[in-house]
């Protein structure tokens, strides 16, 4: 299978020594045959060009008035119509809702940072290995406020009511299973003025907590196999 990475941002140069750029992080998290499309540079694919699509996070918001974001919105709609499996991470998770009839807003609960635990609401056969909860790194201010039609929430927390959800052949994950703690720590330390030293310190203390990144990799692969229109 060919995975198409829809890259919606880049790691700042001074942090790339920690884990590379976002395409490097996703290649480690979900090993496979990858093609990278830098949406921020206007490099857009045909919706059926790859067997499955994965979208990265971004420092942008899906509702920003930016040309490539408008184009990405339409691309997600086209991928949905084509029925090609899609896994949206953070910004990609939010773009699913934004493009398909839901809503994304600035969360009234504030920044989600550090390692968070999400309760699994609905265990489905492809969610293998089965888990009652998942712990993952978070870094977001926006959240899905209203689901698109036909969407189902799969995992949630008090801080993030729509942590994982599905909609037809699309799967959204608000957290960052592709991140490693050193990169998360670097970003947190750059946000002291925006978020506040006390909250940053609290989030930094969670980075040694066990994370289910490997399990989420299996879930993503199972989801893609379930919906891919080729022999698995």
Order of alpha helices (4+ residues) and beta strands (2+ residues): beta-alpha-alpha-beta-beta-alpha-beta-alpha-beta-beta-beta-beta-beta-beta-beta-alpha-alpha-alpha-alpha
